[in-house]
Amino acid sequence: MQERFWNEIEARKEKRRLNASQFSAEQVTINCRACKRLLCSATDMRRRGSNYICVDEDFINSVVVVPLENQEEFRNETLLGKLLL
């Protein structure tokens, strides 16, 4: 029984390892869903908790905000502080 669980754990680890190695960071890009414009490459992304942050200094210049016709209202929160990378 322990051997079966051990084999399942090892199989999951191997599957994760294979999935993680399918792409290198140079191959991954973040694009706008609507216009397909390049926003950020994965080499410029940093993970902070469960969020991802683009640290490219030119990122803000590549973003154009376009208002939607049927825009939904969402809760807004503002957190002030210093981001430490």
C-alpha positions in Angstrom: 0.0 0.0 0.0 2.8 2.4 0.9 4.6 1.5 -2.3 1.5 2.4 -4.4 1.2 5.8 -2.7 4.9 6.4 -3.2 4.6 5.6 -6.9 1.7 8.0 -7.2 3.7 10.8 -5.6 6.7 10.1 -7.8 4.5 10.1 -10.9 2.9 13.4 -9.9 6.4 14.9 -9.3 7.6 13.7 -12.7 4.5 15.1 -14.4 5.0 18.5 -12.8 8.7 18.4 -13.8 7.8 17.6 -17.4 5.1 20.2 -17.6 7.4 22.9 -16.2 10.2 22.1 -18.6 8.0 22.3 -21.7 8.5 26.1 -22.0 11.4 28.3 -21.3 10.8 31.8 -20.1 11.9 33.3 -23.4 9.1 31.5 -25.2 6.3 32.9 -23.0 4.7 36.3 -23.5 1.7 38.1 -22.1 -0.5 39.6 -24.8 -3.7 41.6 -24.8 -6.7 39.3 -25.2 -8.5 41.7 -27.5 -5.9 43.1 -29.8 -3.0 40.5 -29.3 -0.5 43.3 -28.6 2.6 42.2 -26.6 2.4 43.6 -23.1 5.2 41.8 -21.2 7.5 38.8 -21.6 7.8 36.2 -18.9 11.4 37.2 -18.2 10.0 40.5 -16.9 7.4 38.9 -14.6 7.8 38.4 -10.9 5.6 36.4 -8.6 4.4 38.1 -5.4 2.2 35.7 -3.4 -0.6 34.7 -5.8 -0.1 37.7 -8.1 2.2 38.3 -11.0 3.9 41.7 -11.5 5.5 43.0 -14.7 8.7 44.8 -13.7 9.5 46.1 -17.2 9.8 49.9 -16.9 8.2 50.4 -20.3 5.1 48.3 -19.4 2.9 51.3 -18.6 3.6 52.8 -22.0 2.3 49.7 -23.8 -1.1 49.8 -22.0 -3.9 51.7 -23.6 -7.2 51.7 -21.6 -10.3 51.3 -23.8 -13.7 51.8 -22.1 -16.1 48.9 -22.6 -19.7 49.5 -23.7 -21.2 47.2 -21.1 -18.8 47.8 -18.3 -19.5 46.1 -14.9 -18.8 47.8 -11.6 -16.3 46.0 -9.4 -15.2 46.7 -5.8 -12.0 48.9 -5.8 -9.4 48.8 -3.2 -6.2 50.9 -2.9 -3.2 49.7 -0.9 -0.5 52.2 -0.3 3.0 51.0 0.5 6.4 50.1 -0.9 6.8 47.0 -3.0 10.0 45.1 -2.1 11.3 42.7 -4.7 
